[in-house]
Amino acid sequence: MSLVRGGSNSFNAPLDLPRRRLALPIYLPTGTEPATFEVHLAQQPEKPILTTSGSAILRDHITVLEVKLDLTGLTPGSYLLAIREKDWDWNYYRVIVR
């Protein structure tokens, strides 16, 4: 299960996530340099339910951020996955926890 590269605010089809513990690889946009990123899961922007961070690394010329998320305690439904490089603006992605 992974998020794919996309625009800064990708509100297309939501990503389905199972309600369990995940090691979620996130493939960052082309040109993204390895760095530390923050990740929030929320139902409303600015009110995170889960927070984590991780270091993105280059894998076969693709910048990949892998984060661990424990979704077992969440109610199934729609959420926002927010990702940003430390001290930069947030990028939001719709997810559905099932």
Gaussian input, Z-matrix of N, CA and C with variables (Angstrom, degrees):
# hf/3-21g

backbone

0 1
 N
 C     1     B1
 C     2     B2     1     A1
 N     3     B3     2     A2     1     D1
 C     4     B4     3     A3     2     D2
 C     5     B5     4     A4     3     D3
 N     6     B6     5     A5     4     D4
 C     7     B7     6     A6     5     D5
 C     8     B8     7     A7     6     D6
 N     9     B9     8     A8     7     D7
 C    10    B10     9     A9     8     D8
 C    11    B11    10    A10     9     D9
 N    12    B12    11    A11    10    D10
 C    13    B13    12    A12    11    D11
 C    14    B14    13    A13    12    D12
 N    15    B15    14    A14    13    D13
 C    16    B16    15    A15    14    D14
 C    17    B17    16    A16    15    D15
 N    18    B18    17    A17    16    D16
 C    19    B19    18    A18    17    D17
 C    20    B20    19    A19    18    D18
 N    21    B21    20    A20    19    D19
 C    22    B22    21    A21    20    D20
 C    23    B23    22    A22    21    D21
 N    24    B24    23    A23    22    D22
 C    25    B25    24    A24    23    D23
 C    26    B26    25    A25    24    D24
 N    27    B27    26    A26    25    D25
 C    28    B28    27    A27    26    D26
 C    29    B29    28    A28    27    D27
 N    30    B30    29    A29    28    D28
 C    31    B31    30    A30    29    D29
 C    32    B32    31    A31    30    D30
 N    33    B33    32    A32    31    D31
 C    34    B34    33    A33    32    D32
 C    35    B35    34    A34    33    D33
 N    36    B36    35    A35    34    D34
 C    37    B37    36    A36    35    D35
 C    38    B38    37    A37    36    D36
 N    39    B39    38    A38    37    D37
 C    40    B40    39    A39    38    D38
 C    41    B41    40    A40    39    D39
 N    42    B42    41    A41    40    D40
 C    43    B43    42    A42    41    D41
 C    44    B44    43    A43    42    D42
 N    45    B45    44    A44    43    D43
 C    46    B46    45    A45    44    D44
 C    47    B47    46    A46    45    D45
 N    48    B48    47    A47    46    D46
 C    49    B49    48    A48    47    D47
 C    50    B50    49    A49    48    D48
 N    51    B51    50    A50    49    D49
 C    52    B52    51    A51    50    D50
 C    53    B53    52    A52    51    D51
 N    54    B54    53    A53    52    D52
 C    55    B55    54    A54    53    D53
 C    56    B56    55    A55    54    D54
 N    57    B57    56    A56    55    D55
 C    58    B58    57    A57    56    D56
 C    59    B59    58    A58    57    D57
 N    60    B60    59    A59    58    D58
 C    61    B61    60    A60    59    D59
 C    62    B62    61    A61    60    D60
 N    63    B63    62    A62    61    D61
 C    64    B64    63    A63    62    D62
 C    65    B65    64    A64    63    D63
 N    66    B66    65    A65    64    D64
 C    67    B67    66    A66    65    D65
 C    68    B68    67    A67    66    D66
 N    69    B69    68    A68    67    D67
 C    70    B70    69    A69    68    D68
 C    71    B71    70    A70    69    D69
 N    72    B72    71    A71    70    D70
 C    73    B73    72    A72    71    D71
 C    74    B74    73    A73    72    D72
 N    75    B75    74    A74    73    D73
 C    76    B76    75    A75    74    D74
 C    77    B77    76    A76    75    D75
 N    78    B78    77    A77    76    D76
 C    79    B79    78    A78    77    D77
 C    80    B80    79    A79    78    D78
 N    81    B81    80    A80    79    D79
 C    82    B82    81    A81    80    D80
 C    83    B83    82    A82    81    D81
 N    84    B84    83    A83    82    D82
 C    85    B85    84    A84    83    D83
 C    86    B86    85    A85    84    D84
 N    87    B87    86    A86    85    D85
 C    88    B88    87    A87    86    D86
 C    89    B89    88    A88    87    D87
 N    90    B90    89    A89    88    D88
 C    91    B91    90    A90    89    D89
 C    92    B92    91    A91    90    D90
 N    93    B93    92    A92    91    D91
 C    94    B94    93    A93    92    D92
 C    95    B95    94    A94    93    D93
 N    96    B96    95    A95    94    D94
 C    97    B97    96    A96    95    D95
 C    98    B98    97    A97    96    D96
 N    99    B99    98    A98    97    D97
 C   100   B100    99    A99    98    D98
 C   101   B101   100   A100    99    D99
 N   102   B102   101   A101   100   D100
 C   103   B103   102   A102   101   D101
 C   104   B104   103   A103   102   D102
 N   105   B105   104   A104   103   D103
 C   106   B106   105   A105   104   D104
 C   107   B107   106   A106   105   D105
 N   108   B108   107   A107   106   D106
 C   109   B109   108   A108   107   D107
 C   110   B110   109   A109   108   D108
 N   111   B111   110   A110   109   D109
 C   112   B112   111   A111   110   D110
 C   113   B113   112   A112   111   D111
 N   114   B114   113   A113   112   D112
 C   115   B115   114   A114   113   D113
 C   116   B116   115   A115   114   D114
 N   117   B117   116   A116   115   D115
 C   118   B118   117   A117   116   D116
 C   119   B119   118   A118   117   D117
 N   120   B120   119   A119   118   D118
 C   121   B121   120   A120   119   D119
 C   122   B122   121   A121   120   D120
 N   123   B123   122   A122   121   D121
 C   124   B124   123   A123   122   D122
 C   125   B125   124   A124   123   D123
 N   126   B126   125   A125   124   D124
 C   127   B127   126   A126   125   D125
 C   128   B128   127   A127   126   D126
 N   129   B129   128   A128   127   D127
 C   130   B130   129   A129   128   D128
 C   131   B131   130   A130   129   D129
 N   132   B132   131   A131   130   D130
 C   133   B133   132   A132   131   D131
 C   134   B134   133   A133   132   D132
 N   135   B135   134   A134   133   D133
 C   136   B136   135   A135   134   D134
 C   137   B137   136   A136   135   D135
 N   138   B138   137   A137   136   D136
 C   139   B139   138   A138   137   D137
 C   140   B140   139   A139   138   D138
 N   141   B141   140   A140   139   D139
 C   142   B142   141   A141   140   D140
 C   143   B143   142   A142   141   D141
 N   144   B144   143   A143   142   D142
 C   145   B145   144   A144   143   D143
 C   146   B146   145   A145   144   D144
 N   147   B147   146   A146   145   D145
 C   148   B148   147   A147   146   D146
 C   149   B149   148   A148   147   D147
 N   150   B150   149   A149   148   D148
 C   151   B151   150   A150   149   D149
 C   152   B152   151   A151   150   D150
 N   153   B153   152   A152   151   D151
 C   154   B154   153   A153   152   D152
 C   155   B155   154   A154   153   D153
 N   156   B156   155   A155   154   D154
 C   157   B157   156   A156   155   D155
 C   158   B158   157   A157   156   D156
 N   159   B159   158   A158   157   D157
 C   160   B160   159   A159   158   D158
 C   161   B161   160   A160   159   D159
 N   162   B162   161   A161   160   D160
 C   163   B163   162   A162   161   D161
 C   164   B164   163   A163   162   D162
 N   165   B165   164   A164   163   D163
 C   166   B166   165   A165   164   D164
 C   167   B167   166   A166   165   D165
 N   168   B168   167   A167   166   D166
 C   169   B169   168   A168   167   D167
 C   170   B170   169   A169   168   D168
 N   171   B171   170   A170   169   D169
 C   172   B172   171   A171   170   D170
 C   173   B173   172   A172   171   D171
 N   174   B174   173   A173   172   D172
 C   175   B175   174   A174   173   D173
 C   176   B176   175   A175   174   D174
 N   177   B177   176   A176   175   D175
 C   178   B178   177   A177   176   D176
 C   179   B179   178   A178   177   D177
 N   180   B180   179   A179   178   D178
 C   181   B181   180   A180   179   D179
 C   182   B182   181   A181   180   D180
 N   183   B183   182   A182   181   D181
 C   184   B184   183   A183   182   D182
 C   185   B185   184   A184   183   D183
 N   186   B186   185   A185   184   D184
 C   187   B187   186   A186   185   D185
 C   188   B188   187   A187   186   D186
 N   189   B189   188   A188   187   D187
 C   190   B190   189   A189   188   D188
 C   191   B191   190   A190   189   D189
 N   192   B192   191   A191   190   D190
 C   193   B193   192   A192   191   D191
 C   194   B194   193   A193   192   D192
 N   195   B195   194   A194   193   D193
 C   196   B196   195   A195   194   D194
 C   197   B197   196   A196   195   D195
 N   198   B198   197   A197   196   D196
 C   199   B199   198   A198   197   D197
 C   200   B200   199   A199   198   D198
 N   201   B201   200   A200   199   D199
 C   202   B202   201   A201   200   D200
 C   203   B203   202   A202   201   D201
 N   204   B204   203   A203   202   D202
 C   205   B205   204   A204   203   D203
 C   206   B206   205   A205   204   D204
 N   207   B207   206   A206   205   D205
 C   208   B208   207   A207   206   D206
 C   209   B209   208   A208   207   D207
 N   210   B210   209   A209   208   D208
 C   211   B211   210   A210   209   D209
 C   212   B212   211   A211   210   D210
 N   213   B213   212   A212   211   D211
 C   214   B214   213   A213   212   D212
 C   215   B215   214   A214   213   D213
 N   216   B216   215   A215   214   D214
 C   217   B217   216   A216   215   D215
 C   218   B218   217   A217   216   D216
 N   219   B219   218   A218   217   D217
 C   220   B220   219   A219   218   D218
 C   221   B221   220   A220   219   D219
 N   222   B222   221   A221   220   D220
 C   223   B223   222   A222   221   D221
 C   224   B224   223   A223   222   D222
 N   225   B225   224   A224   223   D223
 C   226   B226   225   A225   224   D224
 C   227   B227   226   A226   225   D225
 N   228   B228   227   A227   226   D226
 C   229   B229   228   A228   227   D227
 C   230   B230   229   A229   228   D228
 N   231   B231   230   A230   229   D229
 C   232   B232   231   A231   230   D230
 C   233   B233   232   A232   231   D231
 N   234   B234   233   A233   232   D232
 C   235   B235   234   A234   233   D233
 C   236   B236   235   A235   234   D234
 N   237   B237   236   A236   235   D235
 C   238   B238   237   A237   236   D236
 C   239   B239   238   A238   237   D237
 N   240   B240   239   A239   238   D238
 C   241   B241   240   A240   239   D239
 C   242   B242   241   A241   240   D240
 N   243   B243   242   A242   241   D241
 C   244   B244   243   A243   242   D242
 C   245   B245   244   A244   243   D243
 N   246   B246   245   A245   244   D244
 C   247   B247   246   A246   245   D245
 C   248   B248   247   A247   246   D246
 N   249   B249   248   A248   247   D247
 C   250   B250   249   A249   248   D248
 C   251   B251   250   A250   249   D249
 N   252   B252   251   A251   250   D250
 C   253   B253   252   A252   251   D251
 C   254   B254   253   A253   252   D252
 N   255   B255   254   A254   253   D253
 C   256   B256   255   A255   254   D254
 C   257   B257   256   A256   255   D255
 N   258   B258   257   A257   256   D256
 C   259   B259   258   A258   257   D257
 C   260   B260   259   A259   258   D258
 N   261   B261   260   A260   259   D259
 C   262   B262   261   A261   260   D260
 C   263   B263   262   A262   261   D261
 N   264   B264   263   A263   262   D262
 C   265   B265   264   A264   263   D263
 C   266   B266   265   A265   264   D264
 N   267   B267   266   A266   265   D265
 C   268   B268   267   A267   266   D266
 C   269   B269   268   A268   267   D267
 N   270   B270   269   A269   268   D268
 C   271   B271   270   A270   269   D269
 C   272   B272   271   A271   270   D270
 N   273   B273   272   A272   271   D271
 C   274   B274   273   A273   272   D272
 C   275   B275   274   A274   273   D273
 N   276   B276   275   A275   274   D274
 C   277   B277   276   A276   275   D275
 C   278   B278   277   A277   276   D276
 N   279   B279   278   A278   277   D277
 C   280   B280   279   A279   278   D278
 C   281   B281   280   A280   279   D279
 N   282   B282   281   A281   280   D280
 C   283   B283   282   A282   281   D281
 C   284   B284   283   A283   282   D282
 N   285   B285   284   A284   283   D283
 C   286   B286   285   A285   284   D284
 C   287   B287   286   A286   285   D285
 N   288   B288   287   A287   286   D286
 C   289   B289   288   A288   287   D287
 C   290   B290   289   A289   288   D288
 N   291   B291   290   A290   289   D289
 C   292   B292   291   A291   290   D290
 C   293   B293   292   A292   291   D291

   B1=1.4443
   B2=1.5192
   B3=1.3176
   B4=1.4549
   B5=1.5151
   B6=1.3070
   B7=1.4560
   B8=1.5094
   B9=1.3067
   B10=1.4525
   B11=1.5139
   B12=1.3048
   B13=1.4552
   B14=1.5092
   B15=1.3141
   B16=1.4526
   B17=1.5078
   B18=1.3147
   B19=1.4558
   B20=1.5039
   B21=1.3182
   B22=1.4553
   B23=1.5232
   B24=1.3246
   B25=1.4552
   B26=1.5161
   B27=1.2953
   B28=1.4528
   B29=1.5219
   B30=1.3520
   B31=1.4520
   B32=1.5182
   B33=1.3242
   B34=1.4524
   B35=1.5218
   B36=1.3074
   B37=1.4608
   B38=1.5293
   B39=1.3306
   B40=1.4696
   B41=1.5292
   B42=1.2919
   B43=1.4556
   B44=1.5143
   B45=1.3263
   B46=1.4637
   B47=1.5194
   B48=1.3185
   B49=1.4573
   B50=1.5253
   B51=1.3263
   B52=1.4627
   B53=1.5249
   B54=1.3109
   B55=1.4707
   B56=1.5276
   B57=1.3278
   B58=1.4620
   B59=1.5255
   B60=1.3046
   B61=1.4634
   B62=1.5279
   B63=1.3355
   B64=1.4633
   B65=1.5175
   B66=1.3175
   B67=1.4615
   B68=1.5192
   B69=1.3273
   B70=1.4570
   B71=1.5245
   B72=1.3466
   B73=1.4686
   B74=1.5242
   B75=1.3185
   B76=1.4573
   B77=1.5321
   B78=1.3244
   B79=1.4604
   B80=1.5257
   B81=1.3047
   B82=1.4566
   B83=1.5278
   B84=1.3467
   B85=1.4698
   B86=1.5265
   B87=1.3163
   B88=1.4625
   B89=1.5251
   B90=1.3160
   B91=1.4552
   B92=1.5081
   B93=1.3463
   B94=1.4675
   B95=1.5241
   B96=1.3098
   B97=1.4624
   B98=1.5284
   B99=1.3291
   B100=1.4587
   B101=1.5214
   B102=1.3251
   B103=1.4651
   B104=1.5233
   B105=1.3221
   B106=1.4592
   B107=1.5220
   B108=1.3259
   B109=1.4580
   B110=1.5193
   B111=1.3282
   B112=1.4569
   B113=1.5262
   B114=1.3260
   B115=1.4650
   B116=1.5223
   B117=1.3402
   B118=1.4642
   B119=1.5242
   B120=1.3122
   B121=1.4568
   B122=1.5211
   B123=1.3435
   B124=1.4617
   B125=1.5220
   B126=1.3151
   B127=1.4585
   B128=1.5203
   B129=1.3320
   B130=1.4653
   B131=1.5273
   B132=1.3441
   B133=1.4716
   B134=1.5384
   B135=1.2977
   B136=1.4705
   B137=1.5257
   B138=1.3471
   B139=1.4652
   B140=1.5271
   B141=1.3429
   B142=1.4609
   B143=1.5312
   B144=1.3182
   B145=1.4639
   B146=1.5256
   B147=1.3408
   B148=1.4633
   B149=1.5215
   B150=1.3123
   B151=1.4592
   B152=1.5201
   B153=1.3098
   B154=1.4555
   B155=1.5230
   B156=1.2957
   B157=1.4637
   B158=1.5157
   B159=1.3125
   B160=1.4538
   B161=1.5113
   B162=1.3060
   B163=1.4596
   B164=1.5188
   B165=1.3231
   B166=1.4633
   B167=1.5240
   B168=1.3218
   B169=1.4622
   B170=1.5224
   B171=1.3251
   B172=1.4597
   B173=1.5209
   B174=1.3409
   B175=1.4644
   B176=1.5156
   B177=1.3094
   B178=1.4678
   B179=1.5311
   B180=1.3248
   B181=1.4646
   B182=1.5265
   B183=1.3276
   B184=1.4657
   B185=1.5230
   B186=1.3240
   B187=1.4656
   B188=1.5216
   B189=1.3290
   B190=1.4655
   B191=1.5252
   B192=1.3141
   B193=1.4603
   B194=1.5191
   B195=1.3123
   B196=1.4603
   B197=1.5238
   B198=1.3316
   B199=1.4613
   B200=1.5190
   B201=1.3192
   B202=1.4601
   B203=1.5226
   B204=1.3364
   B205=1.4554
   B206=1.5154
   B207=1.3136
   B208=1.4532
   B209=1.5248
   B210=1.3164
   B211=1.4636
   B212=1.5213
   B213=1.3191
   B214=1.4706
   B215=1.5230
   B216=1.3212
   B217=1.4612
   B218=1.5232
   B219=1.3193
   B220=1.4638
   B221=1.5254
   B222=1.3093
   B223=1.4533
   B224=1.5229
   B225=1.3386
   B226=1.4602
   B227=1.5308
   B228=1.3300
   B229=1.4583
   B230=1.5116
   B231=1.3261
   B232=1.4617
   B233=1.5248
   B234=1.3260
   B235=1.4572
   B236=1.5261
   B237=1.3227
   B238=1.4591
   B239=1.5244
   B240=1.3169
   B241=1.4531
   B242=1.5230
   B243=1.3224
   B244=1.4633
   B245=1.5249
   B246=1.3345
   B247=1.4665
   B248=1.5179
   B249=1.3339
   B250=1.4591
   B251=1.5244
   B252=1.3284
   B253=1.4543
   B254=1.5154
   B255=1.3114
   B256=1.4597
   B257=1.5231
   B258=1.3328
   B259=1.4671
   B260=1.5328
   B261=1.3290
   B262=1.4648
   B263=1.5271
   B264=1.3324
   B265=1.4613
   B266=1.5255
   B267=1.3239
   B268=1.4587
   B269=1.5268
   B270=1.3278
   B271=1.4622
   B272=1.5171
   B273=1.3342
   B274=1.4597
   B275=1.5240
   B276=1.3231
   B277=1.4567
   B278=1.5149
   B279=1.3101
   B280=1.4663
   B281=1.5202
   B282=1.3294
   B283=1.4648
   B284=1.5264
   B285=1.3125
   B286=1.4516
   B287=1.5219
   B288=1.3102
   B289=1.4594
   B290=1.5205
   B291=1.3157
   B292=1.4864
   B293=1.4976
   A1=107.87
   A2=116.94
   A3=118.93
   A4=110.95
   A5=114.79
   A6=121.52
   A7=106.49
   A8=116.08
   A9=119.87
   A10=111.17
   A11=114.85
   A12=120.93
   A13=110.10
   A14=115.75
   A15=119.13
   A16=111.00
   A17=115.74
   A18=121.90
   A19=110.95
   A20=115.36
   A21=119.31
   A22=112.98
   A23=118.54
   A24=121.32
   A25=107.94
   A26=116.45
   A27=121.76
   A28=109.96
   A29=116.46
   A30=120.58
   A31=110.40
   A32=116.78
   A33=121.66
   A34=108.39
   A35=117.16
   A36=120.84
   A37=109.83
   A38=116.80
   A39=119.19
   A40=111.70
   A41=115.22
   A42=122.49
   A43=108.09
   A44=117.91
   A45=122.12
   A46=109.39
   A47=116.45
   A48=122.41
   A49=109.09
   A50=117.64
   A51=119.40
   A52=110.84
   A53=116.55
   A54=121.86
   A55=108.38
   A56=115.17
   A57=122.60
   A58=108.79
   A59=116.93
   A60=121.00
   A61=107.64
   A62=114.73
   A63=120.42
   A64=111.77
   A65=115.31
   A66=122.77
   A67=102.90
   A68=116.62
   A69=123.02
   A70=110.82
   A71=117.27
   A72=118.55
   A73=109.70
   A74=116.19
   A75=122.18
   A76=106.87
   A77=115.93
   A78=121.65
   A79=108.08
   A80=115.88
   A81=122.20
   A82=111.24
   A83=116.75
   A84=120.22
   A85=113.08
   A86=114.92
   A87=121.82
   A88=109.38
   A89=115.94
   A90=121.09
   A91=114.34
   A92=117.36
   A93=120.08
   A94=108.80
   A95=115.34
   A96=120.96
   A97=110.37
   A98=117.88
   A99=119.96
   A100=110.05
   A101=116.33
   A102=122.08
   A103=108.35
   A104=115.51
   A105=121.64
   A106=108.64
   A107=116.33
   A108=122.39
   A109=110.07
   A110=114.90
   A111=122.34
   A112=107.84
   A113=116.17
   A114=121.77
   A115=108.11
   A116=116.03
   A117=122.33
   A118=108.62
   A119=115.94
   A120=121.78
   A121=105.86
   A122=116.73
   A123=120.52
   A124=109.94
   A125=115.57
   A126=119.95
   A127=109.56
   A128=117.09
   A129=123.22
   A130=107.28
   A131=116.88
   A132=118.18
   A133=110.03
   A134=115.72
   A135=123.20
   A136=114.40
   A137=118.54
   A138=121.28
   A139=109.24
   A140=117.76
   A141=120.20
   A142=112.80
   A143=114.27
   A144=122.06
   A145=108.90
   A146=115.44
   A147=122.35
   A148=108.60
   A149=116.33
   A150=120.69
   A151=109.05
   A152=115.41
   A153=121.58
   A154=107.65
   A155=116.06
   A156=120.66
   A157=108.08
   A158=115.40
   A159=119.81
   A160=110.18
   A161=114.39
   A162=120.98
   A163=109.54
   A164=115.87
   A165=120.97
   A166=108.16
   A167=115.12
   A168=121.14
   A169=109.47
   A170=115.62
   A171=120.70
   A172=109.16
   A173=115.53
   A174=122.71
   A175=106.98
   A176=117.77
   A177=121.76
   A178=111.49
   A179=117.50
   A180=125.37
   A181=113.74
   A182=117.69
   A183=122.98
   A184=107.39
   A185=116.90
   A186=120.85
   A187=108.19
   A188=115.60
   A189=121.82
   A190=109.64
   A191=114.75
   A192=122.66
   A193=107.02
   A194=117.81
   A195=120.17
   A196=108.49
   A197=114.72
   A198=120.24
   A199=109.76
   A200=114.57
   A201=121.01
   A202=108.07
   A203=115.96
   A204=122.51
   A205=109.00
   A206=117.31
   A207=122.44
   A208=108.22
   A209=116.21
   A210=121.71
   A211=112.70
   A212=117.97
   A213=121.23
   A214=113.19
   A215=118.84
   A216=121.53
   A217=114.37
   A218=117.18
   A219=119.92
   A220=111.83
   A221=115.18
   A222=121.82
   A223=107.66
   A224=118.61
   A225=119.02
   A226=110.63
   A227=116.24
   A228=120.47
   A229=112.33
   A230=116.34
   A231=123.62
   A232=111.34
   A233=114.63
   A234=122.33
   A235=108.82
   A236=115.46
   A237=122.57
   A238=107.94
   A239=115.82
   A240=121.67
   A241=105.68
   A242=116.61
   A243=122.45
   A244=108.75
   A245=115.32
   A246=121.42
   A247=108.26
   A248=115.73
   A249=118.79
   A250=110.10
   A251=113.54
   A252=118.86
   A253=105.47
   A254=116.51
   A255=120.79
   A256=111.27
   A257=115.86
   A258=125.30
   A259=114.69
   A260=118.51
   A261=121.98
   A262=108.94
   A263=117.35
   A264=122.08
   A265=111.29
   A266=115.53
   A267=122.41
   A268=110.93
   A269=116.31
   A270=124.75
   A271=105.78
   A272=117.31
   A273=122.12
   A274=111.49
   A275=114.90
   A276=123.22
   A277=108.60
   A278=115.97
   A279=119.76
   A280=109.25
   A281=115.61
   A282=121.76
   A283=108.04
   A284=114.62
   A285=121.34
   A286=107.17
   A287=115.80
   A288=121.39
   A289=106.91
   A290=115.61
   A291=121.15
   A292=111.64
   D1=130.32
   D2=-179.57
   D3=-156.08
   D4=157.12
   D5=170.07
   D6=-90.63
   D7=141.78
   D8=179.18
   D9=-102.31
   D10=164.68
   D11=178.77
   D12=-57.66
   D13=146.16
   D14=178.61
   D15=-167.45
   D16=-170.49
   D17=178.71
   D18=-71.47
   D19=176.83
   D20=-175.62
   D21=-70.68
   D22=-31.47
   D23=176.48
   D24=-128.55
   D25=87.16
   D26=-174.54
   D27=-92.36
   D28=98.02
   D29=179.58
   D30=-107.71
   D31=38.14
   D32=176.26
   D33=-80.73
   D34=-149.20
   D35=179.88
   D36=-58.69
   D37=133.74
   D38=-179.13
   D39=-70.93
   D40=154.86
   D41=176.52
   D42=-87.21
   D43=131.93
   D44=176.10
   D45=-85.47
   D46=130.17
   D47=176.77
   D48=-123.69
   D49=133.32
   D50=177.27
   D51=-74.57
   D52=150.21
   D53=-179.41
   D54=-81.96
   D55=79.26
   D56=179.03
   D57=-156.89
   D58=-175.61
   D59=175.99
   D60=-80.45
   D61=133.14
   D62=-175.81
   D63=-126.97
   D64=145.38
   D65=162.22
   D66=-108.18
   D67=101.09
   D68=-170.06
   D69=-101.68
   D70=111.12
   D71=174.22
   D72=-81.70
   D73=132.51
   D74=-179.70
   D75=-118.07
   D76=116.72
   D77=-179.29
   D78=-87.73
   D79=113.71
   D80=-173.54
   D81=-84.44
   D82=159.43
   D83=-177.31
   D84=-56.86
   D85=150.92
   D86=177.13
   D87=-53.40
   D88=134.84
   D89=179.07
   D90=93.02
   D91=-8.93
   D92=177.80
   D93=-69.29
   D94=128.10
   D95=179.51
   D96=-83.50
   D97=149.78
   D98=173.25
   D99=-56.67
   D100=135.22
   D101=-177.30
   D102=-167.93
   D103=177.89
   D104=174.53
   D105=-88.90
   D106=133.33
   D107=-179.66
   D108=-123.38
   D109=149.13
   D110=174.01
   D111=-104.22
   D112=145.66
   D113=179.55
   D114=-134.29
   D115=130.55
   D116=175.94
   D117=-123.86
   D118=147.49
   D119=169.30
   D120=-118.20
   D121=128.35
   D122=-174.25
   D123=-148.24
   D124=160.24
   D125=169.94
   D126=-95.05
   D127=-23.28
   D128=175.96
   D129=-132.33
   D130=137.05
   D131=176.53
   D132=-54.85
   D133=147.86
   D134=178.37
   D135=73.01
   D136=2.94
   D137=176.34
   D138=-129.71
   D139=71.35
   D140=-175.18
   D141=-66.68
   D142=142.48
   D143=174.95
   D144=-94.53
   D145=-42.36
   D146=177.01
   D147=-125.28
   D148=142.04
   D149=175.21
   D150=-134.17
   D151=145.75
   D152=175.30
   D153=-156.46
   D154=175.50
   D155=175.77
   D156=-149.41
   D157=166.27
   D158=179.12
   D159=-168.12
   D160=168.46
   D161=178.72
   D162=-102.76
   D163=125.54
   D164=175.62
   D165=-80.09
   D166=140.73
   D167=179.53
   D168=-128.71
   D169=161.16
   D170=174.90
   D171=-85.83
   D172=128.25
   D173=175.14
   D174=-130.65
   D175=113.26
   D176=-178.98
   D177=51.09
   D178=46.96
   D179=177.30
   D180=68.60
   D181=16.12
   D182=177.61
   D183=-121.11
   D184=132.87
   D185=178.28
   D186=-84.02
   D187=121.08
   D188=-175.88
   D189=-123.31
   D190=130.00
   D191=174.55
   D192=-108.66
   D193=121.38
   D194=177.34
   D195=-112.00
   D196=124.36
   D197=179.70
   D198=-125.15
   D199=153.33
   D200=175.99
   D201=-102.45
   D202=129.02
   D203=178.71
   D204=-128.62
   D205=132.30
   D206=174.85
   D207=-103.75
   D208=101.26
   D209=-177.00
   D210=-96.63
   D211=6.35
   D212=-174.54
   D213=-62.61
   D214=-29.37
   D215=-177.45
   D216=-91.06
   D217=1.32
   D218=-177.01
   D219=-87.24
   D220=150.56
   D221=172.28
   D222=-78.93
   D223=134.63
   D224=176.78
   D225=-55.82
   D226=141.77
   D227=179.34
   D228=154.36
   D229=-167.60
   D230=-177.13
   D231=-87.80
   D232=140.39
   D233=179.61
   D234=-142.48
   D235=168.10
   D236=171.45
   D237=-111.88
   D238=131.42
   D239=172.44
   D240=-101.61
   D241=116.85
   D242=-177.56
   D243=-107.70
   D244=131.86
   D245=-177.71
   D246=-132.06
   D247=136.87
   D248=174.10
   D249=-155.63
   D250=150.33
   D251=168.87
   D252=-72.66
   D253=142.50
   D254=-175.21
   D255=-47.69
   D256=129.04
   D257=178.40
   D258=71.38
   D259=13.14
   D260=175.84
   D261=-108.21
   D262=-179.19
   D263=179.29
   D264=-74.69
   D265=153.10
   D266=179.19
   D267=-78.60
   D268=144.95
   D269=169.39
   D270=-112.86
   D271=130.84
   D272=-174.90
   D273=-110.79
   D274=139.29
   D275=178.04
   D276=-133.13
   D277=134.00
   D278=178.25
   D279=-79.11
   D280=136.57
   D281=174.92
   D282=-133.84
   D283=153.71
   D284=173.32
   D285=-120.43
   D286=122.79
   D287=176.82
   D288=-92.17
   D289=125.21
   D290=-178.37
   D291=-114.85

